[in-house]
């Protein structure tokens, strides 16, 4: 796979930019994504779901096509079960705050992002109860999830892939535990959607939160929530939907029930183009390439004195993400030096997942995280390895 556009030459010596921060936001974006956003801004412009004129109909068609492409990507048989949100964080808040209440119980893991842990903690402050299953950085055991269930359990929440260690959760097996007990299962797919095959028809996932700007290769400010037909809860917000305007009550039909207010038309246009790009390229092809790059990176990092690889080992139960620490050098300083001295863009710190870092004993200093994407080259990886070796020396 070839990069869709060239990296710009930045000031301060015009270092070649080696972008390895795709777990935060993917870059560059495929040309069709950029073109779709610009086309919407230049040629459509109207609000989706609000007007019957020709531009309004084009806006509606754009949103419909994006919803349908995402449904195909996730194996969802009815596209209206996919609700658009601003990002995965909003989607997770919609689900958690819609389902949990005082006296009810939720189960999660120590590998979760703050997008999961913070709304759960807020619900605990409002009288809910929470069990956190400890992880050593890798997948939690479905049996541990089963043991944590009690008569008040109303929600199970896990990440699909850790943004710190890269470990994949046994989503299908945990979903089967949840289904056997009649408990909704919410999966945070922020790191997985776009780089790991997700098929709702084959996995008992009731709620799938995703963001557009990471591996889905779409614009920032886009995302969504898949809601299974049998799961019902109140929306986080109410307002105009362009439908059933005679009623002062929020429509109950999906997706309108959860899409109050004007949608991000240009962003959704880009997200739809990104989903179609991934469908055309093939998830398996993208995953194979990204894992090959991650394995090349880790093989080069192992054995460098003063550097420890902290991510989940193996070639299958993971995503293409590598976390490392330097002896005697903070993760923030190391990330800064990689950028300033070598043009390598990575992320240092806690990655909004402090409990995950406690799980692998890298709290409070965190790690330096390298995350290649589908447009990363082998030469990018080799240059990053050489930069780490220089800094460690």
C-alpha positions, 0 to 999 in steps of 0.5 A: 500500500502506497502513501496517498500523499506526501508529507510536508517539509516542516521548518527547523531543518526540514527533517523528513517526518516519520509519523508513528502516532496512528493510535492517536490519529491516523495520518496521512488520510487517503485522498478519497477521504480528503476529496469527500470532505471538500466536495461536501463543503464545496458542492453540497453544504446543506444540513442532512435530514432537514431539507427537501431541496436538491442539496438537502437530498444530496446531504441525506444521500451522503449520510446514508451511504456512509452509514451503509459502508460502516454497516458493511465494514462491521457486519451489521445487517441494518444500517440504521442500527449505527448512530453517528456521534462526535467520537468514541468517547461520546458513544461510550458516554451515551451507552454507559449513562443510558444503561447504568443507574443507582444500585446497578452494577457494571464490569470492566477491566484495568486496560480501559481508556479514560473514555470508559473509566471516567463515565463509569466512575461518574456513575459510581458517584451517582450510586452505581457499583463497579468491578474492575478485572485486573490484567497484567497487560494482556487479555482478561479471562472470560471466566473472570468476567463471569465470576464478577457478575451478580444479580445487579449487573447491567453492563459489561464494558471492555476495550477491543484492543488496548491503546497501551499494550496493543493486546486484543480482548477475547471479545467473542468469548466475553460476549458469549458470557454476557449473552448467557446472562442477558447483560448488554456488552459494550465494546470500545473499538476505538483502536480496533475499528479499521485495523481488525476484522469486526463482524457483529453477526459473528460476535455477540456484541450489543454495543460497539463504540468507534471513532473515525479519526484513528484506524478508520482513516477518517476525519476528527470529530466523527464516530458512532455507536452500533446499538443492537435491536434488542437493547433499549435505553434513553438518549443522552440528549434530545432535540431536533431530528428533522423527523416527527416534528409535531411531537415534543418527545424524542423519536424512538426509532433509530437512528433519530433517537440518538442523533439530535442536532445537526450532524457533521455532514462534511466529517461523515462524508469523509468517514464514509469515504474512509470506510469504503477505502478500507472495504476496497483495500481489505481489512485482512490486507491492512492488518497483515501489513501493519503487524509486519511493520510492528514486528519489524519494529520490535525485532529491531528494538529488542536487544538495544541496551537501556530500552524495554519493550512493554507491549503485548508479545506475539503476532496475533493477539494484538494490534500494531502498537509498540510501547517502550521505556528508556532507562534513565529517561522519561517517556515525555523527554524521549518522545520530544527528542525523537521528534526534535532530533530525528523527526519521528512522531510518537506519543509519550506519557500515560495515553489517557489510560493510567490503570493500564500503565499500573497493570504493566508497572509503567505508572506514573511515567508512562511509555513511548508509544509507536503506532504504524499505519497502513501508509508507514514504510519499512524505511520509516520503521528502520529510521525509528529503530536507528533513532531509538538506538542513538538516544539509548546510547 
